[in-house]
Amino acid sequence: MRNILFHRTHTTQNELDAVAGAIKSGWLTMGPKVIEFETSFKSYIGSKEAVMLNSATAALHLALKAIGLKRGDEVILPTNTFVATAEVVTYFDAVPILCDIEYETHNMDMSKIEHLITERTKAVIPVHFGGQPCDMDELYSLAKKYNLKVIEDSAHALPSYYKNVLIGNLNGSDITCFSFYATKTLSTGEGGMATTNNAEYSKSIAINRLHGISKDVWDRYSGGGWEYDIVDNGNKYNSTDINAALGLSQLEKLEWMRDKREAISNKYDNAFDGKIEALIIKEDRETSYHLYVIKVENRDELYNKLKEKGIGTSVHFIPIHKHSYYKKTYAYNTEDYPVANVVFSKSLSLPIYPDLSDDDVEYVIQNVLLYAK
């Protein structure tokens, strides 16, 4: 029987050499490789600033701190997202306000945002599901009208383009947060990045990733002197040179890995056309192809059948309003999210990563066509 994992990070000898080099340097924590990765990443994205952290969750948390989120504030976000998007809002005793999604893209439905806005609304967090950018112009119009901050959850969107501009450098956004988790399009094992064109936001995030210290450890041990000051009540969110070395190696092949995922997506599209429902990609944007999601009536049965055949799949996501903690704490009404409810009941994510062979892809296709209803 086959053993096709849902995801496998593409690594070669280059990654092994990069990590070994970081270890052999004797500098294992945040140091010169982190700085090099930040510099290379912002050069690739086109943003003025980039700050590496130990997760996208940390990036989102410190982004909200940078914009001044306070207790009682409200932040609008899609219910169809990983829990971290809502969780970081609760760190401030602020309230995550959930929005329903579009059926065709699984992105936040911009037409449903305005009625959620109150005098307490501080920000909106769009999540680019599967790598396809949200309808950002519509969101920017609302943000300008109501004086809202926009923080992009771009955990899936590297590299993705909205109207020919890379996500991470859109003019209307305040801060963009990327994930380098093990299953992401660029992986450092654990890690994240915040990009922005606002120097004050960048400074806030950089200081607060390491306890609010005025100078990081590399500054102090590379000639900057031992003195430092605590200038804010920060966190322990810094990444390491080992992670950054891995990230630098992955960044070099980022476009190639995207092309490989696109080729797999095209094979799925051709095989499923007219037979199985998949996400629609809008014409004015380009996706990273982080996920390939189909919608079927027998999702759970198909999941189990594919598992029996040695094919790993996943579900993205269990909506926030269905989780017991959030239902209990914020009294979400499941009837307020009819599209997300339907999408959740039907959705299954198929394997899509560079190391999948053509034969593996055909095997997945054959079994999906055989068992999907």
C-alpha positions as CSV (number, residue, x, y, z in Angstrom):
1,M,0.0,0.0,0.0
2,R,1.1,3.5,-0.7
3,N,2.1,5.9,2.1
4,I,1.4,9.4,0.7
5,L,1.7,11.9,3.5
6,F,-0.6,14.9,3.6
7,H,2.5,17.1,3.6
8,R,6.3,16.7,3.4
9,T,8.7,19.6,3.6
10,H,11.0,19.7,0.6
11,T,14.6,19.6,2.0
12,T,17.9,18.8,0.3
13,Q,21.5,18.7,1.2
14,N,21.5,22.6,1.0
15,E,19.2,22.8,4.1
16,L,21.3,20.3,6.0
17,D,24.5,22.2,5.2
18,A,22.9,25.5,6.1
19,V,21.7,24.2,9.5
20,A,25.1,22.5,10.2
21,G,26.8,25.8,9.3
22,A,24.7,27.7,11.8
23,I,25.5,25.2,14.5
24,K,29.2,25.1,13.7
25,S,29.3,28.9,13.9
26,G,28.8,28.6,17.7
27,W,25.9,31.1,17.6
28,L,22.7,29.2,18.0
29,T,20.1,31.8,19.1
30,M,19.0,35.0,17.4
31,G,22.0,36.5,15.6
32,P,23.6,37.2,12.2
33,K,21.6,34.6,10.3
34,V,18.3,36.0,11.6
35,I,19.4,39.5,10.4
36,E,20.4,38.0,7.0
37,F,17.1,36.2,6.7
38,E,15.1,39.3,7.5
39,T,17.1,41.3,5.0
40,S,16.7,38.7,2.3
41,F,13.0,38.3,3.0
42,K,12.1,42.0,2.9
43,S,14.1,42.3,-0.3
44,Y,12.0,39.5,-1.8
45,I,8.7,40.9,-0.6
46,G,9.6,44.5,-1.4
47,S,8.6,45.7,2.1
48,K,10.7,48.3,4.0
49,E,10.7,46.2,7.2
50,A,10.7,42.5,8.2
51,V,11.0,41.0,11.7
52,M,11.5,37.3,12.2
53,L,9.7,35.6,15.1
54,N,9.2,32.1,16.4
55,S,5.7,31.7,14.9
56,A,3.0,33.5,12.9
57,T,1.0,33.5,16.2
58,A,3.7,35.6,17.7
59,A,3.7,37.9,14.7
60,L,0.0,38.4,14.9
61,H,0.1,39.0,18.6
62,L,2.8,41.7,18.4
63,A,1.2,43.2,15.3
64,L,-2.0,43.8,17.4
65,K,0.2,45.2,20.2
66,A,1.9,47.5,17.7
67,I,-1.4,49.0,16.6
68,G,-2.4,49.6,20.2
69,L,-5.2,47.0,20.7
70,K,-6.7,47.4,24.1
71,R,-9.2,45.6,26.4
72,G,-12.7,45.7,25.1
73,D,-11.7,46.5,21.5
74,E,-13.1,44.3,18.7
75,V,-11.3,42.7,15.8
76,I,-13.1,41.3,12.8
77,L,-11.8,38.0,11.3
78,P,-13.2,35.0,9.4
79,T,-14.6,32.1,11.3
80,N,-12.9,29.8,8.8
81,T,-9.4,30.0,10.1
82,F,-6.9,28.3,12.4
83,V,-7.6,29.2,16.1
84,A,-4.4,31.4,16.4
85,T,-6.1,34.2,14.4
86,A,-8.8,34.5,17.1
87,E,-6.6,33.5,20.0
88,V,-4.2,36.5,19.7
89,V,-7.1,38.9,20.0
90,T,-8.1,37.3,23.3
91,Y,-4.6,38.0,24.7
92,F,-5.6,41.7,25.1
93,D,-9.1,40.9,26.6
94,A,-10.3,42.1,23.2
95,V,-13.2,40.4,21.4
96,P,-12.9,38.4,18.1
97,I,-15.8,39.2,15.9
98,L,-16.4,36.4,13.4
99,C,-17.4,36.9,9.8
100,D,-18.9,34.4,7.4
101,I,-17.0,33.4,4.2
102,E,-17.4,33.1,0.5
103,Y,-18.4,29.6,-0.7
104,E,-16.2,29.8,-3.8
105,T,-13.0,30.9,-2.2
106,H,-13.4,30.2,1.5
107,N,-12.1,33.7,2.1
108,M,-13.9,36.2,4.3
109,D,-17.0,37.6,2.7
110,M,-16.3,41.4,2.5
111,S,-20.0,42.1,1.9
112,K,-20.7,40.9,5.4
113,I,-18.2,43.0,7.3
114,E,-19.8,46.4,7.5
115,H,-22.7,45.4,9.7
116,L,-20.2,43.9,12.2
117,I,-18.4,47.2,12.7
118,T,-19.1,49.1,15.9
119,E,-17.5,52.0,17.7
120,R,-15.3,49.4,19.4
121,T,-13.9,47.9,16.2
122,K,-10.2,48.5,16.0
123,A,-8.9,46.2,13.2
124,V,-9.7,43.6,10.6
125,I,-7.6,40.4,10.1
126,P,-8.2,39.0,6.6
127,V,-6.9,35.4,6.1
128,H,-5.8,34.5,2.6
129,F,-7.2,31.0,2.6
130,G,-5.1,28.4,0.9
131,G,-2.9,31.2,-0.5
132,Q,-5.5,33.0,-2.5
133,P,-5.7,36.7,-1.5
134,C,-8.9,38.1,-0.1
135,D,-10.8,41.0,-1.8
136,M,-8.4,43.6,-0.4
137,D,-9.7,46.7,-2.3
138,E,-13.1,46.2,-0.8
139,L,-11.5,45.7,2.6
140,Y,-9.4,48.8,2.3
141,S,-12.4,50.9,1.4
142,L,-14.1,49.8,4.6
143,A,-10.9,50.3,6.6
144,K,-10.6,53.9,5.4
145,K,-14.3,54.7,6.0
146,Y,-14.2,53.5,9.6
147,N,-10.5,54.2,10.4
148,L,-9.6,50.5,10.9
149,K,-6.2,48.8,10.9
150,V,-5.6,45.9,8.5
151,I,-3.4,43.1,9.7
152,E,-3.1,40.3,7.1
153,D,-2.9,36.7,8.3
154,S,-0.8,35.5,5.4
155,A,0.2,32.1,6.9
156,H,-0.8,30.5,3.6
157,A,0.2,33.3,1.2
158,L,3.8,33.0,0.3
159,P,4.2,33.8,-2.5
160,S,0.8,35.2,-3.5
161,Y,-0.1,38.2,-5.5
162,Y,-3.0,40.6,-5.4
163,K,-3.3,42.6,-8.6
164,N,0.4,42.0,-9.4
165,V,1.7,43.0,-6.0
166,L,3.2,40.5,-3.6
167,I,1.3,39.8,-0.4
168,G,3.4,41.4,2.3
169,N,3.8,44.7,0.5
170,L,0.2,45.9,-0.2
171,N,-0.1,49.6,0.4
172,G,-3.4,49.4,2.3
173,S,-2.2,47.0,4.9
174,D,-0.5,47.9,8.2
175,I,1.2,44.7,9.0
176,T,1.4,41.3,7.3
177,C,2.2,38.1,9.2
178,F,3.7,34.9,7.6
179,S,4.1,31.4,8.9
180,F,7.1,29.1,8.5
181,Y,5.5,26.2,10.3
182,A,6.4,22.7,9.1
183,T,3.5,22.4,6.7
184,K,3.9,25.9,5.1
185,T,5.2,26.8,1.7
186,L,8.5,27.9,3.3
187,S,9.4,26.1,6.4
188,T,11.8,26.7,9.2
189,G,10.2,24.1,11.4
190,E,8.7,26.7,13.6
191,G,8.8,30.4,12.7
192,G,7.1,33.5,11.4
193,M,7.7,36.9,9.9
194,A,6.0,40.3,10.2
195,T,6.5,42.7,7.3
196,T,5.4,46.3,7.2
197,N,6.3,49.7,5.7
198,N,5.8,51.4,9.0
199,A,9.1,51.8,10.9
200,E,7.4,52.4,14.3
201,Y,5.4,49.1,14.0
202,S,8.6,47.3,13.0
203,K,10.5,48.7,16.0
204,S,7.6,47.8,18.4
205,I,7.6,44.2,17.1
206,A,11.4,43.8,17.2
207,I,11.6,45.1,20.8
208,N,8.7,43.1,22.1
209,R,9.9,39.8,20.6
210,L,12.6,39.6,23.2
211,H,11.3,40.8,26.6
212,G,11.1,44.5,25.6
213,I,14.9,44.8,25.7
214,S,16.3,47.8,24.0
215,K,19.2,45.8,22.5
216,D,19.0,42.2,21.4
217,V,21.6,39.7,22.5
218,W,23.5,39.9,19.1
219,D,23.9,43.6,19.5
220,R,25.3,43.2,23.0
221,Y,27.7,40.4,22.2
222,S,28.9,41.8,18.8
223,G,30.4,45.0,20.1
224,G,27.4,46.9,21.4
225,G,28.3,46.6,25.1
226,W,26.5,44.8,27.9
227,E,24.1,47.6,28.9
228,Y,20.5,47.4,28.1
229,D,17.1,48.7,29.2
230,I,13.6,47.1,29.4
231,V,11.5,49.6,27.5
232,D,8.3,47.6,27.2
233,N,6.6,44.6,28.7
234,G,7.6,42.2,26.0
235,N,7.5,38.5,25.2
236,K,10.0,35.6,24.4
237,Y,9.2,35.3,20.7
238,N,12.6,35.5,19.1
239,S,13.7,32.9,16.5
240,T,17.1,31.4,16.2
241,D,20.0,31.4,13.7
242,I,19.3,27.6,13.1
243,N,15.8,28.4,12.0
244,A,16.9,31.4,9.9
245,A,19.6,29.3,8.2
246,L,16.9,26.9,7.1
247,G,14.7,29.7,6.0
248,L,17.5,31.2,3.8
249,S,17.9,27.9,2.0
250,Q,14.2,27.6,1.5
251,L,13.8,31.1,0.3
252,E,16.2,30.4,-2.6
253,K,13.8,27.7,-4.0
254,L,10.5,29.4,-3.0
255,E,9.4,30.1,-6.6
256,W,10.4,26.6,-7.8
257,M,8.4,25.0,-5.0
258,R,5.4,27.2,-5.9
259,D,5.6,26.1,-9.5
260,K,5.7,22.5,-8.5
261,R,2.5,22.9,-6.4
262,E,0.8,24.8,-9.3
263,A,1.6,21.9,-11.6
264,I,0.0,19.5,-9.2
265,S,-3.0,21.8,-8.8
266,N,-3.5,21.9,-12.6
267,K,-3.5,18.1,-12.7
268,Y,-6.2,17.9,-10.0
269,D,-8.2,20.6,-11.8
270,N,-8.0,18.7,-15.1
271,A,-9.0,15.4,-13.6
272,F,-11.8,16.8,-11.4
273,D,-13.3,19.3,-13.9
274,G,-17.1,18.8,-14.0
275,K,-16.9,15.9,-11.5
276,I,-15.7,17.3,-8.2
277,E,-16.0,20.8,-6.8
278,A,-12.8,22.8,-6.0
279,L,-11.9,26.3,-5.1
280,I,-12.3,29.1,-7.7
281,I,-9.2,31.3,-8.2
282,K,-10.1,34.9,-9.1
283,E,-8.6,36.4,-12.2
284,D,-6.9,39.4,-10.6
285,R,-4.7,37.4,-8.1
286,E,-2.2,34.6,-8.0
287,T,-2.2,32.0,-5.2
288,S,0.7,30.2,-3.5
289,Y,-1.2,26.9,-4.0
290,H,-0.6,26.1,-0.3
291,L,-3.8,24.0,-0.2
292,Y,-5.9,22.1,-2.7
293,V,-9.4,21.8,-1.2
294,I,-12.3,19.8,-2.7
295,K,-15.9,19.8,-1.5
296,V,-17.8,16.6,-1.5
297,E,-21.0,15.3,0.2
298,N,-19.3,12.3,1.9
299,R,-16.3,14.2,3.4
300,D,-15.8,11.9,6.4
301,E,-16.3,8.7,4.4
302,L,-13.8,9.9,1.7
303,Y,-11.3,10.9,4.4
304,N,-11.4,7.3,5.8
305,K,-11.4,5.6,2.4
306,L,-8.3,7.6,1.3
307,K,-6.6,6.8,4.7
308,E,-7.2,3.1,4.0
309,K,-5.5,3.6,0.7
310,G,-2.5,5.2,2.3
311,I,-3.4,8.8,1.3
312,G,-3.1,11.5,3.9
313,T,-5.6,14.3,3.8
314,S,-6.8,17.1,6.2
315,V,-9.6,19.5,6.9
316,H,-9.2,23.3,6.8
317,F,-10.7,24.4,9.1
318,I,-13.0,23.6,12.0
319,P,-14.7,27.1,12.2
320,I,-13.9,29.1,15.3
321,H,-17.6,29.3,16.2
322,K,-17.7,25.5,16.5
323,H,-15.0,25.2,19.2
324,S,-16.3,24.8,22.7
325,Y,-14.1,27.4,24.3
326,Y,-15.2,30.1,21.9
327,K,-18.8,29.1,21.9
328,K,-18.9,29.3,25.7
329,T,-16.9,32.5,26.1
330,Y,-18.4,34.6,23.3
331,A,-21.8,33.0,22.7
332,Y,-21.4,32.7,19.0
333,N,-24.6,31.6,17.2
334,T,-23.8,28.9,14.6
335,E,-26.7,30.2,12.5
336,D,-24.8,33.4,11.8
337,Y,-22.3,31.5,9.7
338,P,-24.3,29.5,7.2
339,V,-21.7,29.4,4.4
340,A,-18.9,28.4,6.8
341,N,-21.0,25.6,8.2
342,V,-21.7,24.2,4.7
343,V,-18.0,24.6,3.6
344,F,-16.8,22.8,6.8
345,S,-19.1,19.8,6.3
346,K,-17.9,19.3,2.7
347,S,-14.2,20.3,2.6
348,L,-11.2,18.0,2.3
349,S,-7.6,19.1,1.6
350,L,-5.6,16.9,-0.7
351,P,-1.8,16.4,-0.7
352,I,0.0,19.2,-2.7
353,Y,3.8,19.6,-2.2
354,P,6.9,19.5,-4.3
355,D,8.0,16.0,-3.4
356,L,4.8,14.3,-4.7
357,S,5.6,12.2,-7.8
358,D,3.5,12.2,-10.9
359,D,2.5,8.6,-10.0
360,D,1.5,9.7,-6.5
361,V,-0.7,12.5,-7.9
362,E,-2.4,10.0,-10.3
363,Y,-3.0,7.6,-7.5
364,V,-4.6,10.3,-5.4
365,I,-6.8,11.4,-8.4
366,Q,-7.9,7.8,-9.1
367,N,-9.0,7.2,-5.5
368,V,-10.7,10.5,-5.1
369,L,-12.7,9.9,-8.3
370,L,-13.5,6.4,-7.1
371,Y,-14.8,7.2,-3.7
372,A,-16.0,10.8,-3.8
373,K,-19.7,11.5,-3.8
